Amino acid sequence: MVVTLDRFILKQLLVGLFVSLCFFVLLLHVIELFANIGRYLSLEIPLEAVWRVQLLYLPKSISLALPLSVLFGVSYTLGIMYSRNELISVFAGGMSLRRFTAPVLVVGAVLSLLGFLFEEGVVIESYRRKNTLQRELLQAHRDFSNPDVAVLGDGNRIVYIAEFYNADRLTLSRLLVVVRNRDGELEERLDAASAQWTGEYWEFTDVKRYLRSDDDPERLIREEHERYSDPRFNTQPRVFARVTRDVGEMPLEDAHDWVASLRDAGLPYRRQASELYERYAFSTTPFLMALFATGVGSRLRKNVLLGSLLTSVSLGVVYYVARMVLNLLAVSGSVEPLWGAWAPVFVFLILGAILFRHART
């Protein structure tokens, strides 16, 4: 009997989940299309190219729609059972709501795991290709070159100040480099007309180098070099680039390296760190939505189907708003990015557990 009931609720749930997923994916594609349709028409973009953009957007739209689909699928499945009094026989047989809805929570947990793997294995690459193709079609090219650059390297011991970074040629123009010791005191200074990235470190040209004298620390020794290089000056070129890279388009390893390089260089990194941690936290959303929906429906006495949907959606909206607010606080520096991403998950996990524990059977 237990196996039969598990199959029954899983069948009902998967049907509702599939229908909800199709609806929300279609809605996201319509929004994406109409947001750019005016520019597509004005630039006379071929229909085939627009179709390719929409096709590449499909994995991302599935990832975004999955949590809401779980919420609506579970709420509808349990709500329709309550409204038809189908659970009376289940409860009369001695089975609790918690045991009956255990397969729902298992599905939510599995979808959370699969959603994370799908995001990292498929969504990131397809979303990057979609954005690249869309920028090409809409003639919105990115320029990573950056004027007036100031960057920290080697654990904040090396300071680079340059008038211009050329992202195409990987060069720095008219730059000053200051090397400090562990106490923060001046150890060395370089004035160079330019620098070229060799693949491993920077090679400077037309260099004036100033070193502290071993005999008199207050005196500087001047050296001149047509070309000068040192493996210490190995700060990656991407650190000097205009910060237009999107963490949502990077694999996890690259995203971690990017955030670490921004932090080490003394550049603003909180927004990127928040987006990175949010990728982990977002993967738990399908499970949280399933937990909300199973705990809400049993507390309603009248209009169970409609009330369950509305209450579950309200909780979902509060959850998304809380995430957005804490993300803004993390970016502004009011809270740490890690807490900004995970605090809503912990709070609403506790709330969902309380609702589920006190569910009416």
N, C-alpha and C positions, 0 to 999 in steps of 0.2 A: 504493500500500500504506500509506504513511504517513497519508494522509487517511482511509483506511478504519479504521486503528487508532485515530486520533484520535476518529472518530465512535463507534467501539465503546466506548472508555473513557468518553467523555462520556455516552453513553446509559446505561451501567451506573451511572455516578456520579449522574446526575440522578435516576434511579429511587430509588437509596438515599438521596439527599439529600431528596427529596420525602417518602418514607415516614418518615424520621427527623424531618423538620420537623413533619409532622402529629402524630407521637407526642409530641414535646416541647411543641408548642403546646397539645395536649389536656391534657397533664400540668400545665402552668402554669395553664390555666383551671380545672382541678379544684382545684388548690391555692388559687387565688384565691377560688373559689366557697365551698369548705368553710371558709376562714378567716373568712367573714362570714355563713355560712348561718344560724347561731344568731340573729344580730341581725336578719337579714332576716325570719325566722319570728316573732320576738318583736314586731317592729314591723309585721307583716302587710304587708310590701312586696309589691306585685303582681308576678306572674311576668313580665309584660311589661317592667317597670322593671328587674328583675334581668337579663333578657335584653339590654336596652339597655346595661347596664354591661358585660356580658361581650362584647358586640359592639364597644364602644369600646375594650376592653382587647385586642382581637385584634391590631392593629398592634404594640402594645408586646410582646405575647407572641411575635410573629414575630421582632421584633428581638432579643429575649433568647434565643430558641431557635436562631437562625441559626448562631452559632458552633459549638454542640454538634452541630447537624445536619450541618454540614460535617465535623466530626471523625468522627462515626459513619459518615457516607456514604462518605468517602474510605477510612477504615479497613476498612469492610465490603467495598467494591469491590475494593481491592487484596488484602485478606486472602482473599477467595473465589477470586481469580485465582491467588494463590500456592498455596492449598490444593488447587486442581484442576490445578496444574502448567500452566496456560494460558500463563504467561509464558515457559516454556522455548522455545517456538517463536519468540517475539518476540526473546529474547536471542540465540537461535541464528542469527537473521537479521541480527545485527549492530547492533540497536538497543539503546541503553543505557536503563536505568531512568529516568535523568534526562530523556532525550528522550521516552520513552513517557509519563511522568507530567507533562510540561510543560503539557498542557491542564488538568490538575487544579490546578496552581498558578495558571494564568491564570483559571480559574473562581473560585478563592479570592480573587484580587486584584480581580476584577470584582465579586464579592459584597461585598467590603469597601467598595468605592466606592459600589455601589448601596445597601448597608446604611446608609452614612452619609447619603446623599441621602434615603433613605426615612425615616430617623430624623428629619431636620430638616424634611422636607416634609410628613410624614404623622403620624409617631408622637407628636411633641411636642404637637401640637394635640389629637389624639384622646385622649392620656393625660391632658392637662389637663381635657378635658371629662369624661372618665371619673371622675377624682378629684372634680371639682366635683359631678357627679351623685350619686356615691356618698356624699359628705358630706351632701348634701341629703336623700338617702333615709335615711341613718343618723343624721340630726339632729346632725351633728358640724360645727358652724359654726366658722369661724376668726375670731378677733378680733385685728386688727392694732394696736389701741390699746396704748400702752406707758407705764408709769409710770417716773419717775426716769430721764429720758433724758439722756445726755451724748454729744454728737456733735461731730466736727471737720469744718470746711468750708473751702473756698477754700485748698486746699493746706496744711491744718493751721493757718492763720493765724486762723481764727474758731472760737471754742469756744461751743457752745450747751449750756446746762444748763437743763432744764425739769422741772417736777414731773409733767406728764402730757401725752401726745400723743394726741389724739382722731383716730382714723383715719377715722371717718365724716365729721366736719366739717372735717378738715384744719386743726386748731388746736393750739396749744401754750399751756399754762397756767403762769403764774408762772415766768417764765424769766429767766435771766441770760445775756447774750451778751458775750463778751470778744473784742476785736479786737487782734491782736498784729502788730507790724511784722516785717520780715524777720529781725531779730536776736532775735525772741522776746520783746521787751519790750512792756509794756502800751501800747496806742495809744488805745483807746476801750473804754468799757463801757456796756452797756445793761441797765437793770432794767425789765422790762415785766410788766404783769398778764397779758397774753395776746398771741398773734400769730395772724394768719389768712393762709393761703396764697392769693395772688391769682391764681395760675397761672404767674407769672414770678418772684415773690419774696415774702418775708414782710412783712406789714404789722403793726406793733406798736401796741398801745393802752396808754394810761396809762404813759408812758415817762419814766424818769429817765435822762438821758444824761450821761456823764462823759467829758470830753476833756482831753488834756494841753494846758497853756498853752504858747503859742509863746514867751513871755517867760521862763517858769520851768517847765522840764520836770517838776519835782517837784510842781507844783501842778496840781490838777484843776479844770476848769470844769464846772459843773453846768448842764444844761438840762432843761426839762420840756416834754413834748409830749403832747397827747391822742392823736394818731396820728402815727406816724413810719414811713417806709419808705425803703429804699435798695437799689438793684439789686445791691449787694454781697452782701446776705443772700438768696441764691438757692439754698441747699442744698435738694435735692429732698425732699418730704415722705416718700417711701418710705424714706429713710435713717433717719428717726425711728421707723419702724414696728417692731413686734415682729418679730424675724427668724424668720418662719415660711414665707417664700417658698421654693419648691422650684425649684432650677436645672433640674431635669429636666422642668419644665413650661414653660420659657421658650425662645423662639427664641434662636439664638446671639448675635445682636446685643444683645438685652435681657439675656442672661446675662452678657455681657462688661461691659455698663454697670452691672449690679447688683454684680458683684464689684469693679469700679473704684470705685463709690460707697461700698461698705463699707470698702474699703482707705483711701480718701481721708478718710472720716469717723472713722477710727481704731477701727472696730468689728471684731469677729472675722470674718475672711473666708476663712480657710484651708480650711474644710470646703467652702464654696461654690466656691472656686477649684479645689479638688481634683476636685469633681464636674464642673466645666466642662472641665478638661483631660482628665478621664476619658472624656468624650464623644468627644473626638478619638481617644484611644488605643484605646478599645473598638472603633472601626470597623476596626482592623487585625486583630482577633481571627479572623475567618474565614480570612484568609490564613495566619496563624500555625497555626491548627488543620490546614489542608491541608498545610502544611510538615511539621508533626509526623508526621501520619499517613503521608505518603509516605516519610519517612525511617526510620520504626520497623519497618514490616512486613518490609522486606528483610533485617533483621538477625536475624530469628528463623528457627530451623531446624525446630522441631516445633510442632504446634498453631498454625500461622501465623495462622489466622483469629481464634481466641480470644485468642492472645497479642498480636496486633496491636491488637485492640479494647481489651484490658486495659491494655497499655502506653501507648497513645495517650490513653486516659481518665486514666491516672495522671499523665501529663505535663500534660494539661489541668487536672486538679485542682491540681497544684503551681503551674501558671501563675495560676489564679484565686486561690489562697491567697496567692501572692506579691503579687498586685495588691491584695488586701484588706489585707495587713500593711503594705505601703508606703503605702496610702491612709490607714491609721490613723496612721502615722508622720508623714505630711504634715499631717494635721489637728492633731496634737499639737505640730507645729512642729519635729520632729526632722529632717525633710528638707523641701526646697522642694516645694510642690504640683506644679510642673511635672515635677520629677524623680520624684516619687511616682507620677505617672500614666504616664510614659514609660519609666522604668527597666526594668520587667518586659518591656515590648515589645522593647527593644534586647537585653536579656540572652537572652530566649527566641528572638529572631530569629537571634542568633548560634548558639545551641544547635541550632535547627532546621536552619540552613544546614550545620552540621557533620554532623548526622545524614544530611542529604540528600546531601552531597558524598561521604560514605563508604558510601553505600547499596550493597548487594550486587547485582550484575547477572549 
